[in-house]
Amino acid sequence: MAYVYCFDEAKNYCFSLSRFPHSEHIEVMIVDQLVSHVDDLTISVTHNLMTATLDEKTAISLDGYHHYDLHFELTPPERTRLINSLQQIFAGKSGLSIDIP
């Protein structure tokens, strides 16, 4: 299983993505256990920001938001683990964009 979990202490808010081996669906979880399974979504990653964009149906099934900006400060090994996990989650999918020099 590939898994990415982000938590914002200031807002008491979480966002996660996961995918089991051989599964066609990506699980999106927000807040605390609001879950949706999607065929694909758009994730872009830069040096200190991951942006998630959900389609309208998925957004409505969760908390109504289409767009999430997830700011972070990672060490180089942590960034490598994040990218590796996202690449596993998006294997065979088209929604992942990584722009880290």
C-alpha positions as CSV (number, residue, x, y, z in Angstrom):
1,M,0.0,0.0,0.0
2,A,1.2,3.5,-0.9
3,Y,0.1,6.2,1.5
4,V,0.6,10.0,1.9
5,Y,-0.8,11.8,5.0
6,C,-0.7,15.5,5.7
7,F,-1.9,17.2,8.9
8,D,-2.2,21.0,9.5
9,E,-2.0,21.5,13.3
10,A,-3.2,25.1,13.1
11,K,-6.4,24.2,11.3
12,N,-6.7,20.7,12.8
13,Y,-7.2,19.4,9.3
14,C,-5.8,16.3,7.5
15,F,-5.6,15.2,3.9
16,S,-4.4,11.8,2.7
17,L,-4.0,9.7,-0.4
18,S,-3.6,5.9,-0.6
19,R,-3.8,3.1,-3.0
20,F,-3.6,-0.7,-2.5
21,P,-1.5,-2.8,-4.9
22,H,-3.6,-4.0,-7.8
23,S,-6.4,-1.4,-7.0
24,E,-7.6,0.9,-9.8
25,H,-8.8,3.5,-7.4
26,I,-7.1,6.1,-5.3
27,E,-8.5,6.8,-1.8
28,V,-8.8,10.4,-0.9
29,M,-9.4,11.1,2.8
30,I,-9.9,14.6,4.3
31,V,-10.8,16.1,7.7
32,D,-11.3,12.9,9.7
33,Q,-12.6,9.9,7.8
34,L,-14.4,11.6,5.0
35,V,-13.4,9.2,2.2
36,S,-13.9,9.0,-1.5
37,H,-12.4,6.5,-4.0
38,V,-11.5,8.0,-7.4
39,D,-10.1,6.8,-10.7
40,D,-7.8,9.8,-10.9
41,L,-7.3,13.3,-9.5
42,T,-4.8,16.1,-10.1
43,I,-1.8,16.5,-7.8
44,S,1.1,18.9,-8.4
45,V,4.1,19.0,-6.2
46,T,6.8,21.7,-6.0
47,H,9.6,22.2,-3.5
48,N,7.3,23.1,-0.6
49,L,3.7,22.8,-1.8
50,M,1.4,20.0,-2.9
51,T,-1.8,21.1,-4.7
52,A,-4.7,18.7,-5.0
53,T,-7.6,19.4,-7.4
54,L,-10.8,17.3,-7.2
55,D,-13.6,17.0,-9.6
56,E,-17.0,18.4,-8.5
57,K,-18.6,15.0,-7.7
58,T,-15.7,14.0,-5.4
59,A,-15.5,17.5,-3.8
60,I,-19.2,17.3,-2.9
61,S,-18.9,13.8,-1.5
62,L,-16.1,15.1,0.9
63,D,-16.3,18.6,2.3
64,G,-17.2,20.6,-0.8
65,Y,-13.8,22.0,-1.6
66,H,-12.3,21.4,-5.1
67,H,-8.8,22.7,-4.3
68,Y,-6.3,22.0,-1.5
69,D,-2.9,23.7,-1.0
70,L,-0.8,21.7,1.3
71,H,2.4,23.6,2.4
72,F,5.2,21.7,3.9
73,E,8.9,21.8,4.9
74,L,10.6,18.5,4.2
75,T,14.2,17.2,4.4
76,P,15.6,15.8,1.2
77,P,15.0,12.2,2.4
78,E,11.4,13.0,3.4
79,R,10.8,14.7,0.0
80,T,12.2,11.6,-1.8
81,R,9.8,9.4,0.2
82,L,6.9,11.7,-0.6
83,I,7.7,11.6,-4.3
84,N,8.1,7.8,-4.3
85,S,4.8,7.3,-2.5
86,L,3.0,9.6,-4.9
87,Q,4.5,7.8,-7.9
88,Q,3.2,4.5,-6.5
89,I,-0.2,5.9,-5.9
90,F,-0.4,7.3,-9.4
91,A,1.1,4.4,-11.2
92,G,-0.8,4.0,-14.5
93,K,-2.7,7.3,-13.8
94,S,-2.2,10.7,-15.4
95,G,-2.9,13.2,-12.6
96,L,0.5,13.6,-11.0
97,S,2.9,16.5,-11.8
98,I,6.2,16.9,-10.0
99,D,8.2,20.1,-10.5
100,I,11.2,19.8,-8.1
101,P,14.7,20.6,-9.5
